[in-house]
Amino acid sequence: MGLAIRDDPVAVVENRRRGGWPPRRRPGDFVFTCQMHGRGVRVVDASDRGTGAFAYNQPVPEADILVTADTSIVLAILTADCLR
């Protein structure tokens, strides 16, 4: 489901389309950000829908926190799975 690894991006987007999402949600309902390990907060709205859902290099930039009042948006953050 992640575009950050070396999986085929076309297959990742297709997997996102097929499932694993909350009911009645599509990849275009999501807004992704890449964690910057800072304090950046970004308020997103309908104009941000689909940001980062279809290409790794297109997430909301420089934000660790996403907030929205739009209940049709699904907020997502990409994180590493390693511990140090």
N, C-alpha and C positions, 0 to 999 in steps of 0.2 A: 504493500500500500504506500510505500515511501518512494518519492522521486529522488531522494538524496543518495541512494545507493545505486549500484550499477545495473539495476534491473532495466529492462526495456521500457522506456517511458510510455509507449503506446499501450503496453500490457498493464502497467500500473494504473493508467487512467481508465482502462477497461475494467480492471478489478475494482477501482473506486466506483465506477458506474454500476457494477453488478451488485455490490452489497457491502456489508460491513458498516453501513451508515445507520444513523437513527431512522426509524420508520418514516417513509414518505419524504426522504431527503435525497438530493442528488449532489454530485460533486460541485455543481455550480452554486449550491446553497452555502458552501463552505468558504471561509476566509482563513488562510494560513499565514503564519508568521514563523520566521526562524529565530530561535532564542538567541539573544545577543549577550546575555549575562550582564545586563545593565538594569536601568530603571525606566526604560522607555515604555510609555503607555500610548496606545492608539485607539481612538474611538472610531469604530467602523459603522457604515450604514449600507443601504441598498446598492450604492454605487461601487462598493468594494466586493460585492458577491462574486465568487469564483476566483478571487485573487489567490494565486498560488496553488489552485486545485489542479491545474493542467500542465504546469511547467515549474520545475524546481527553482528556476531563477526569477520567478515572478511573485514571491510572497510579499506581504506587507513589510516594508523595510524598517529596520532598526526599532523593533518593538519586542518587549518581553511579555507584555500584557495587552490583550485585546478586550475591549468592552463594547457592548452594543445594546441598544434599546429595541432593536428589530428582532422579533422572535422568529422570523423566517431565516435568519442567518445562523449557521453553525460555526462556532469559533474553534480553531485548531492551532496547535503549536507543535512544532517539530523539535524534538530533543534527542540527545545522544543517549545510548543505553549503557554507557560505560561509567564506572565509578573510579575515582582516584582518591 
